[in-house]
Amino acid sequence: MLDIIPNWHPILVHFTVSFISSLGVLQLIIWLKIAEKKQSDILFMQKTLMVISTLSLLVTLFTGWLAFNSVAHDSPSHMAMTDHRNWALTTAAVFLLSVIIYFLRPSLRSNLVGVLLVISSSLVAVTGFKGGEVVYRYGLGVMSLPQVSEASKDGDDGHDHEHGEPMTELPFENKLKMKPHLNDGHSH
């Protein structure tokens, strides 16, 4: 299997975010009757996106669980990961409830399912923000770049290449290795 650093979750999550967000927008279009002449096409798109979103969500949850249990982290980043995980599980629960009702109780599609889809779209935005914090605030799942020295800032980076010329080797020795999280006293 193709080795993705650190795992597949960061790639797959974007599909789930876009699918669930699109369902929220579609629901607003249905309520506002913006494209009333295309209503049957929109309902077909909604049904198709419900299925695709559900599959995407399940894969994203699985890869997120793998990431949660494999990326090395300390206590503060553990709390951020847990917060992101909790928002993701809440988002998934609300969305999956909408899917169940959508397919089992079609009479509730316009009202209850619609409200749950719009709520899911809002929750996925918060969940995405929390996931971004895990990466960009706490630096989890990213490779460290080499320290920039004063000579590098002045243009002398100590390498035998012209700037703009592609480098054939990475400027650091160790690639990020998947490790179990550090023993920070938390149990999972």
C-alpha positions in Angstrom: 0.0 0.0 0.0 1.2 3.5 -0.7 2.9 5.0 2.3 1.3 8.2 3.3 3.0 10.4 5.9 1.7 10.1 8.6 -1.5 8.3 7.5 -4.5 8.5 5.2 -6.8 10.6 7.4 -5.6 14.0 6.3 -6.3 13.1 2.7 -9.7 11.4 3.1 -11.2 13.9 5.6 -11.5 16.6 2.9 -13.9 14.5 0.9 -16.2 14.0 3.9 -16.1 17.7 4.8 -17.0 18.7 1.3 -19.8 16.1 0.9 -21.5 16.9 4.2 -21.1 20.6 3.6 -22.7 20.2 0.1 -25.6 18.4 1.7 -26.2 21.3 4.0 -26.1 23.7 1.0 -28.5 21.5 -1.0 -30.9 21.4 1.9 -30.9 25.2 2.0 -31.6 25.3 -1.8 -34.5 22.9 -1.2 -36.0 25.0 1.6 -35.5 28.3 -0.3 -36.9 26.8 -3.5 -34.1 28.4 -5.4 -34.1 25.9 -8.2 -37.7 24.7 -8.1 -37.7 23.6 -11.7 -34.7 21.3 -11.0 -36.2 19.9 -7.7 -36.2 16.3 -8.8 -32.5 16.6 -9.9 -31.6 18.2 -6.5 -33.5 15.5 -4.6 -31.6 12.8 -6.6 -28.3 14.6 -5.9 -29.2 14.7 -2.2 -30.0 11.0 -2.0 -26.8 10.1 -3.9 -24.7 12.4 -1.7 -26.3 10.9 1.4 -24.9 7.5 0.4 -21.5 8.8 -0.7 -21.1 10.9 2.4 -22.0 8.0 4.7 -19.3 5.8 3.1 -16.8 8.6 3.1 -17.6 9.4 6.8 -17.1 5.8 7.8 -13.7 5.6 6.1 -12.7 8.9 7.6 -13.7 7.9 11.1 -11.7 4.7 10.7 -8.5 6.5 9.5 -9.0 9.1 12.2 -9.1 6.4 14.8 -5.9 4.9 13.4 -4.2 8.4 13.5 -5.4 9.0 17.0 -3.8 5.8 18.2 -0.6 6.0 16.1 0.7 9.6 16.0 3.2 10.4 18.7 2.0 13.2 21.0 2.3 14.8 24.5 -0.3 15.7 27.1 -1.4 19.1 25.6 -1.7 17.7 22.1 -3.5 14.7 23.5 -6.2 17.0 24.8 -6.5 18.7 21.4 -6.7 15.4 19.6 -9.4 14.2 22.1 -11.3 17.4 21.6 -11.2 17.0 17.8 -12.2 13.3 18.1 -15.2 14.2 20.3 -16.4 16.8 17.9 -15.9 14.3 15.0 -18.0 11.7 16.9 -20.7 14.2 17.6 -20.8 15.3 14.0 -20.9 11.7 12.8 -23.7 10.9 15.2 -25.9 13.8 14.1 -25.2 13.0 10.4 -25.8 9.3 10.7 -29.0 10.0 12.5 -30.1 12.1 9.6 -29.2 9.3 7.2 -31.2 6.7 9.1 -34.2 9.0 9.3 -33.8 9.9 5.6 -34.0 6.3 4.5 -36.4 4.9 7.1 -38.9 7.8 7.5 -39.1 9.6 4.1 -42.0 11.8 5.5 -39.5 13.5 7.8 -37.0 14.3 5.0 -37.9 18.0 4.5 -38.1 19.0 8.1 -36.2 16.9 10.6 -33.6 15.5 8.2 -33.1 19.0 6.7 -32.4 20.5 10.2 -30.0 17.6 11.0 -28.2 18.1 7.7 -27.7 21.9 8.3 -26.5 21.1 11.9 -24.1 18.5 10.5 -22.7 21.1 8.1 -22.1 23.4 11.0 -20.6 20.7 13.2 -18.3 19.6 10.4 -16.9 23.1 10.2 -16.1 23.1 13.9 -14.6 19.6 13.7 -12.4 20.7 10.8 -11.2 23.7 12.7 -10.4 21.5 15.7 -8.5 19.1 13.3 -6.6 22.1 11.9 -5.5 23.1 15.4 -4.2 19.6 16.0 -1.9 19.9 12.9 -1.1 23.6 12.8 -1.1 24.6 16.5 0.3 21.4 18.0 2.2 20.2 14.9 1.0 16.6 15.1 1.5 14.4 12.1 3.9 16.7 10.3 7.6 16.4 9.6 10.0 18.9 11.1 11.9 21.1 8.8 15.6 21.8 9.6 16.4 24.8 11.7 17.1 27.9 9.7 20.5 29.4 10.5 21.5 33.0 10.1 23.7 32.0 7.1 20.6 30.5 5.5 18.6 33.7 6.0 21.4 35.6 4.2 21.3 33.3 1.2 24.2 31.1 2.1 22.4 27.9 3.1 25.5 25.7 2.9 24.2 23.5 0.1 25.9 23.0 -3.3 23.0 24.0 -5.5 21.6 27.1 -7.1 18.4 28.5 -5.6 15.5 27.5 -7.8 17.3 24.3 -8.7 15.5 21.3 -7.4 17.2 19.4 -4.6 17.5 15.6 -5.0 17.6 14.9 -1.3 15.5 16.1 1.6 17.4 18.5 3.9 16.7 16.3 6.9 17.7 12.8 7.7 14.8 11.2 9.5 11.4 10.9 8.0 8.4 10.9 10.4 7.9 7.5 11.8 4.6 6.2 13.0 4.9 5.6 16.7 2.4 4.8 19.4 1.6 7.9 21.4 4.0 8.8 24.2 3.2 7.5 27.6 1.5 10.7 28.9 -0.6 9.0 31.7 -3.8 8.9 29.6 -5.5 5.7 28.7 -7.3 5.3 25.5 
